C-alpha cells in the first residue's frame, strides 16, 4: 500500500519536501506489478509516468507553480481516449488502434498536472456488470479473488480498491461506476448527464453515458470533478453551466430531508441483511436530527426493461461504425463480398454480450417493433424522470441501495443474462433521469464483502450530493469498510 490515502495528505507531504512525485509513481508501479493477477490494468505507462513525475518534481523544487492535481496518480478506463495511446474498449474489434486525440476529461487532468499511469480493464464497450465480458479476461475483486469486482468499470474500481492509483475514471451508462464501487467498498460518482464532457468517450448509449470518478475520499472525488467538469465546445451535450467549488462546503454539517423509495427498500430481490443495514442507517439519520420519509415509486419494475430497450437501440447505432474498413479488426479471409466482409469483421471482433445487445437494439428499432418497444420505452423514461424529479423537489436527496446483493462469484451469472440485467434495478434510475448519484461504503455483509448506499440529488446539484456523502461517511465511519 502506498503511504498516502488522499490527495490532501499527499500534497501536504509533497510540498513539505518529505516525498516526491517520482517516489509515489514508483510505489504505484511496484504495487501494480505485485498485484498483476487482478488484471486491473490493460496497459501501464511506466516510462511516461516516471518522466512526468520527474518533470513535476523539478518544477516544485524550483518553486514553479503546479496544478491542482499535481502528482496525483490516475488510471483511466479503456473507453476514454488518450492521444498516442491505445484505446480499445476491451474489445478485439479495436485491437491495435491508437487514439489520435485526447478526451476533454483527460486533457483537463493533464492540465492540472495529474499523472496518468495506465488504462484499465472493463466489460467490452462498457456492456456488463461483472468485468467478465472483457476480451482480455476478467478483473478480480481484490477483497476476494473468487468474486467479480462489478462492471463495466471493474478495472477502474479495483485500481482504487487495491491502491494501484489514487483515483480513477470510469464511465457510467446504467450504474457502471456506482455498482463496482459498491462491490469494491469504495466511492463511485456518476455526475449529472452533461456535467462532464463526453468528448473522447467511446460511445455505448449516447443519451445515458457519463464519465464518472472513483476514490476513497469524498474530498478526492470532489477535487477531480472540480478539474474535469464544465462546458466543452467539442460536446454539444456538455452543460453550459459554471462549475461550483465542490470542496468549499464539504465539512458544513446540516440537517437534511431524505426520502427512500419503499418499492426499492422492500423489493423482493434485495438481500435481507442489506435491507436491515439500510433500516439501521435510516434510524441513525433520524437520531442525528435528519428526517427520513418513505415514498412510493410504482415504476421500479419498468426501469430495467426501458433502460435496455433504449440503450441497446443506441448501441446498435453507435457500434455500426466498427466495420473493419476505416479502423480496427479486419478479417484475414480474402475475396469476400462487401456485406460478407462486414459480417466477418464484426463476428470476429465483437464478443457475445456486445453482439447480443446490437441484435436487441436492431430489433427494437426495426419497422414493425419501433412503436411497440422504442417509443414505449421513451414514454416510460419521461414518466420515471417526472416522478423522480417530483420527489427531489420535496426532499434534499433520495437514499436507496446501489445493488440488490454483494459481489457474486465469478461465472455465477454469466449463463443468465436476464438475471444479470435485473441486478441493475437500482442504478439505471439515475441514468434514465440524467440526475447525479453516488455510491458510498456503508457496511460489511456477514459473507465478508462490502456494500454501500446510493445517494441521488437534483440535476447539477453535485455540491449537495458530495456534501451529504461526506457528512454521511464522516458520521458512519466506524461501520464503513
C-alpha positions in Angstrom: 0.0 0.0 0.0 1.2 3.5 -0.8 1.9 5.9 2.1 -0.8 8.4 1.3 -4.5 7.7 1.2 -5.8 11.1 0.0 -4.8 13.9 -2.3 -4.6 16.3 0.7 -2.2 14.1 2.7 0.0 13.5 -0.4 0.1 17.2 -1.3 1.0 18.2 2.3 4.0 15.9 2.2 4.9 16.8 -1.3 5.1 20.5 -0.7 6.9 19.9 2.6 9.6 18.0 0.8 9.0 14.7 2.6 8.0 12.8 -0.6 8.2 13.3 -4.3 6.0 12.6 -7.3 8.7 10.1 -8.5 8.6 8.2 -5.3 4.8 7.9 -5.5 4.8 6.8 -9.1 7.4 4.1 -8.3 5.4 2.9 -5.3 2.3 2.5 -7.5 4.3 0.8 -10.3 5.7 -1.7 -7.8 2.2 -2.4 -6.4 0.7 -2.8 -9.9 3.4 -5.4 -10.6 2.8 -7.2 -7.3 -1.0 -7.4 -8.0 -0.8 -8.1 -11.7 -3.0 -11.1 -11.2 -6.0 -8.8 -10.5 -5.9 -7.9 -14.2 -7.0 -4.3 -13.5 -4.6 -2.7 -16.0 -4.5 -3.4 -19.7 -1.5 -1.2 -20.2 0.8 0.6 -17.8 2.5 3.8 -19.0 5.6 3.3 -16.8 8.3 5.4 -18.5 5.9 8.2 -19.4 4.5 8.4 -15.8 8.1 8.5 -14.4 9.1 11.2 -16.9 6.1 13.3 -15.9 6.8 12.8 -12.2 10.5 13.9 -12.6 9.4 17.0 -14.5 6.9 17.9 -11.8 9.5 17.3 -9.1 11.9 19.7 -10.8 9.2 22.4 -11.1 8.2 22.1 -7.5 11.9 22.1 -6.4 12.4 25.4 -8.3 9.3 27.0 -6.8 7.3 27.0 -10.0 3.5 26.7 -9.9 1.9 23.3 -10.2 -1.7 22.3 -11.0 -4.5 21.4 -8.6 -3.8 17.7 -9.1 0.0 17.8 -9.2 1.5 14.4 -9.0 -1.9 12.7 -8.4 -1.7 9.2 -10.0 -4.8 8.4 -12.1 -5.9 5.4 -14.1 -8.4 5.7 -17.0 -10.9 3.2 -18.2 -10.2 1.7 -21.6 -13.1 3.6 -23.2 -11.5 7.1 -22.7 -9.2 8.4 -25.4 -5.7 9.5 -24.6 -3.7 10.8 -27.6 -0.9 8.5 -28.8 -2.2 5.6 -26.6 -4.2 2.5 -27.4 -7.9 2.7 -26.7 -9.9 -0.4 -27.3 -13.0 -0.7 -25.1 -11.5 -4.1 -24.0 -12.6 -5.4 -27.4 -10.9 -7.3 -30.2 -12.6 -5.1 -32.7 -10.2 -2.2 -31.8 -7.1 -4.2 -31.3 -4.1 -2.1 -32.2 -6.0 1.1 -32.5 -4.2 4.3 -31.3 -6.2 7.3 -30.3 -5.5 10.4 -32.4 -6.8 12.8 -29.8 -7.4 13.0 -26.0 -10.8 13.1 -24.3 -11.6 16.5 -22.8 -11.5 15.0 -19.3 -8.0 13.6 -20.0 -6.8 17.0 -21.3 -8.1 18.7 -18.1 -6.4 16.1 -15.9 -3.1 16.6 -17.7 -3.5 20.4 -17.5 -3.9 20.1 -13.7 -0.6 18.1 -13.6 -2.2 14.7 -12.8 -0.1 11.7 -13.8 -1.9 9.1 -15.9 -0.4 5.7 -15.1 -2.3 3.4 -17.5 -5.6 2.3 -19.0 -7.9 0.0 -17.1 -9.8 -3.2 -17.9 -13.6 -3.1 -18.4 -16.5 -5.0 -19.9 -16.3 -4.8 -23.7 -17.7 -1.5 -24.8 -18.9 -0.9 -21.2 -21.6 -3.6 -21.6 -21.7 -5.7 -18.5 -21.9 -5.7 -14.7 -19.1 -8.0 -13.8 -16.0 -7.2 -15.9 -16.2 -10.8 -17.3 -17.0 -9.6 -20.8 -13.5 -8.1 -21.5 -11.7 -9.7 -24.4 -8.6 -9.6 -22.1 -10.1 -11.7 -19.3 -11.9 -10.7 -16.1 -10.7 -8.3 -13.4 -10.7 -9.9 -9.9 -12.1 -8.3 -6.8 -9.1 -7.5 -4.6 -11.0 -8.4 -1.4 -11.9 -11.9 -2.7 -10.3 -13.1 -5.9 -13.2 -15.6 -6.5 -15.7 -12.8 -6.8 -16.4 -10.2 -9.5 -15.5 -6.5 -8.9 -18.6 -5.3 -10.7 -18.8 -3.6 -14.1 -18.5 -2.3 -16.5 -15.8 -0.2 -14.9 -14.3 -3.1 -12.9 -10.7 -2.3 -13.6 -11.2 1.3 -12.5 -12.8 0.2 -9.2 -10.2 -2.4 -8.4 -7.3 0.0 -9.2 -8.5 2.3 -6.4 -9.6 -0.5 -4.1 -6.2 -2.2 -4.3 -4.2 1.1 -4.2 -2.9 0.8 -7.7 -3.6 4.5 -8.2 -5.1 7.3 -6.1 -8.2 8.0 -8.1 -9.5 6.7 -11.4 -12.0 7.5 -14.2 -14.7 5.2 -15.4 -17.9 5.6 -17.4 -21.5 5.1 -16.1 -24.3 4.2 -18.6 -26.6 2.4 -16.2 -24.5 2.0 -13.0 -21.1 1.1 -14.3 -19.3 3.3 -11.8 -21.6 3.0 -8.8 -22.1 -0.8 -8.9 -18.4 -1.7 -9.0 -17.7 1.0 -6.3 -20.3 -0.8 -4.1 -18.8 -4.3 -4.8 -15.3 -3.0 -4.0 -16.1 -0.9 -0.9 -15.1 2.5 -2.3 -16.8 5.7 -3.6 -18.2 5.9 -7.1 -19.7 9.1 -8.5 -21.9 9.5 -11.6 -22.4 13.2 -12.2 -25.4 14.8 -13.9 -25.6 14.0 -17.6 -23.7 16.8 -19.3 -21.7 17.9 -16.2 -18.5 16.2 -17.7 -17.9 16.4 -21.4 -18.3 13.1 -23.3 -15.8 14.2 -26.0 -13.3 11.3 -26.3 -15.5 8.8 -24.5 -16.2 5.8 -26.8 -20.0 5.7 -27.1 -22.2 2.9 -25.9 -25.6 4.8 -25.4 -25.1 8.5 -26.0 -28.1 9.8 -24.1 -27.0 7.8 -21.0 -23.2 7.7 -21.0 -21.3 9.8 -18.4 -17.7 9.8 -17.2 -17.5 9.1 -13.5 -15.0 9.1 -10.7 -13.7 6.5 -8.2 -11.9 7.4 -5.0 -11.6 6.5 -1.3 -12.3 10.0 0.0 -15.2 12.4 -0.9 -12.7 15.3 -1.0 -10.6 13.5 -3.7 -13.7 12.8 -5.8 -14.7 16.5 -5.4 -11.2 17.7 -6.4 -11.2 15.6 -9.6 -14.7 16.7 -10.5 -13.7 20.3 -10.0 -11.0 19.9 -12.6 -12.8 17.8 -15.3 -16.3 19.2 -15.2 -17.6 22.1 -17.3 -18.6 23.3 -20.7 -16.8 22.0 -23.8 -17.0 23.3 -27.4 -16.5 19.7 -28.6 -19.6 18.3 -26.9 -22.9 19.9 -27.5 -24.5 17.9 -24.7 -22.0 19.3 -22.1 -23.9 21.7 -19.9 -23.1 25.5 -20.3 -23.1 25.9 -16.5 -20.5 27.3 -14.2 -18.7 24.7 -12.1 -19.2 25.4 -8.4 -16.4 24.9 -5.8 -17.2 21.4 -4.7 -14.6 21.3 -2.0 -15.5 24.5 -0.2 -18.6 23.3 1.7 -17.8 19.6 2.2 -17.4 19.9 6.0 -20.5 22.0 6.6 -22.9 19.9 8.7 -26.6 20.5 8.4 -29.9 18.6 8.7 -31.3 17.1 5.6 -34.7 15.8 4.4 -34.1 12.4 3.0 -36.6 10.2 1.0 -36.2 6.5 0.5 -38.2 4.6 -2.1 -40.4 2.0 -0.4 -40.5 -0.1 -3.6 -36.7 -0.2 -3.6 -36.2 -0.8 0.1 -38.7 -3.6 0.3 -38.1 -5.2 -3.1 -38.1 -9.0 -3.0 -34.7 -9.0 -4.8 -32.9 -7.1 -2.1 -30.6 -9.1 0.2 -32.3 -9.4 3.7 -29.2 -8.5 5.6 -28.5 -5.4 3.5 -32.2 -4.4 3.9 -31.7 -4.4 7.7 -28.5 -2.3 7.2 -30.4 0.4 5.3 -33.1 0.5 8.0 -30.4 0.9 10.6 -29.0 3.8 8.6 -32.3 5.5 8.3 -32.8 5.2 12.1 -29.4 6.6 12.8 -30.0 9.5 10.5 -33.3 10.3 12.3 -31.5 10.1 15.6 -28.9 12.6 14.3 -31.7 15.1 13.5 -32.4 14.4 9.9 -35.8 13.4 8.5 -36.2 10.2 6.6 -39.5 9.5 4.8 -40.7 6.6 2.7 -42.1 7.4 -0.7 -44.0 5.2 -3.2 -42.4 4.7 -6.6 -44.7 2.4 -8.7 -42.4 2.3 -11.7 -39.3 0.5 -10.4 -40.1 -2.7 -12.2 -40.3 -0.8 -15.5 -36.9 0.9 -15.3 -34.7 -2.0 -16.3 -36.8 -3.0 -19.4 -37.0 0.6 -20.5 -33.3 1.1 -20.0 -32.3 -2.0 -22.0 -34.6 -1.1 -24.9 -33.2 2.4 -25.2 -29.5 1.6 -24.6 -29.4 -1.3 -26.9 -31.1 0.8 -29.6 -28.4 3.5 -29.2 -25.7 0.9 -29.1 -26.9 -0.6 -32.4 -26.5 2.8 -34.0 -23.2 3.8 -32.3 -21.4 0.5 -32.9 -22.3 0.4 -36.6 -19.1 2.4 -37.2 -16.9 -0.6 -36.3 -16.9 -2.3 -39.7 -13.2 -3.2 -40.2 -12.9 -0.7 -43.1 -11.8 2.5 -41.5 -10.1 1.2 -38.4 -10.0 -1.8 -36.1 -10.1 -5.5 -36.6 -10.2 -6.8 -40.2 -10.7 -10.5 -41.1 -7.9 -12.4 -42.8 -10.4 -14.1 -45.2 -10.0 -13.0 -48.8 -12.3 -12.4 -51.7 -15.4 -11.7 -49.7 -18.4 -9.7 -50.9 -18.7 -6.4 -49.1 -21.7 -7.5 -46.9 -19.9 -10.8 -46.0 -16.7 -8.8 -45.3 -18.6 -6.6 -42.8 -20.3 -9.6 -41.2 -17.0 -11.5 -40.8 -15.2 -8.5 -39.3 -17.9 -7.8 -36.7 -18.5 -11.5 -35.9 -14.8 -12.0 -35.2 -14.3 -8.7 -33.5 -17.2 -8.4 -31.1 -17.8 -10.6 -28.0 -21.1 -12.4 -27.3 -22.6 -9.7 -25.0 -21.9 -6.9 -27.4 -23.5 -9.0 -30.2 -26.5 -9.7 -28.0 -27.1 -6.0 -27.4 -26.6 -5.0 -31.0 -29.1 -7.6 -32.1 -31.6 -6.4 -29.4 -31.2 -2.8 -30.4 -31.6 -3.5 -34.1 -34.7 -5.5 -33.3 -36.4 -2.7 -31.2 -35.6 -0.1 -33.9 -37.0 -2.2 -36.8 -40.1 -1.0 -38.6 -42.5 -3.5 -37.1 -41.4 -3.0 -33.5 -40.3 0.6 -33.2 -43.5 1.9 -31.7 -44.1 -1.1 -29.5 -40.7 -1.0 -27.9 -38.6 2.1 -28.5 -41.4 4.6 -28.4 -43.0 3.0 -25.4 -39.6 2.9 -23.6 -39.1 6.7 -24.2 -42.6 7.3 -22.7 -41.6 5.3 -19.6 -38.4 7.3 -19.4 -40.3 10.5 -19.3 -42.8 9.2 -16.6 -39.9 7.9 -14.5 -38.0 11.2 -14.8 -41.0 13.3 -13.9 -41.8 11.1 -10.8 -38.2 11.2 -9.6 -38.0 15.0 -10.1 -41.2 15.4 -8.2 -39.7 13.6 -5.2 -36.4 15.5 -5.4 -38.4 18.8 -5.4 -39.8 17.8 -2.0 -36.6 16.3 -0.5 -32.8 17.1 -0.4 -31.9 13.6 -1.6 -33.0 10.1 -2.1 -31.3 7.2 -0.3 -31.5 3.7 -1.8 -29.5 0.6 -2.3 -26.8 0.6 -5.0 -27.3 -3.1 -5.8 -29.5 -5.9 -4.6 -26.6 -8.1 -3.3 -22.9 -8.1 -2.5 -20.4 -9.1 -5.2 -21.2 -12.5 -6.6 -18.8 -15.3 -7.6 -17.0 -15.3 -11.0 -19.2 -17.1 -13.5 -22.2 -17.2 -11.3 -24.5 -15.2 -13.6 -22.8 -15.5 -17.0 -25.3 -18.1 -18.3 -28.3 -16.0 -17.3 -28.2 -12.5 -19.0 -31.7 -11.6 -17.8 -30.7 -12.1 -14.1 -27.6 -10.0 -14.8 -29.7 -7.2 -16.3 -32.1 -7.2 -13.4 -29.2 -6.6 -11.0 -29.1 -3.1 -12.4 -32.6 -2.3 -11.0 -31.3 0.4 -8.5 -28.7 2.1 -10.6 -30.4 2.7 -14.0 -32.9 5.1 -12.5 -30.4 7.9 -12.2 -29.2 7.4 -15.8 -32.8 7.4 -17.2 -33.4 10.7 -15.4 -29.9 12.1 -16.0 -29.5 13.1 -12.3 -26.3 12.8 -10.3 -25.8 9.8 -8.0 -23.1 8.5 -5.8 -22.4 5.2 -4.1 -20.5 5.3 -0.7 -19.5 2.4 1.5 -21.9 1.6 4.3 -21.0 -1.7 5.9 -19.8 -5.2 5.6 -22.0 -8.2 5.0 -21.7 -11.4 7.0 -20.2 -13.0 3.9 -17.2 -10.6 4.3 -18.0 -8.4 1.4 -18.8 -4.7 1.5 -22.0 -3.0 0.4 -22.9 0.7 0.0 -25.7 3.1 -0.1 -26.7 5.2 -3.1 -27.5 8.9 -2.8 -29.4 10.8 -5.6 -29.9 14.6 -5.8 -31.4 17.1 -8.3 -29.7 17.7 -11.7 -26.5 19.7 -11.4 -26.6 19.6 -7.6 -23.4 17.7 -7.2 -22.3 20.2 -4.5 -25.2 19.0 -2.2 -24.6 15.3 -3.3 -20.9 15.5 -2.2 -21.8 17.4 1.0 -24.3 14.7 2.0 -22.0 11.9 1.1 -19.1 13.5 3.1 -21.3 14.0 6.1 -22.7 10.5 6.0 -19.3 8.9 5.7 -17.9 11.1 8.5 -20.6 10.2 10.9 -20.8 6.5 10.0 -17.0 5.9 9.5 -16.8 3.2 12.2 -19.0 0.8 10.2 -17.5 1.6 6.8 -15.2 -0.9 5.2 
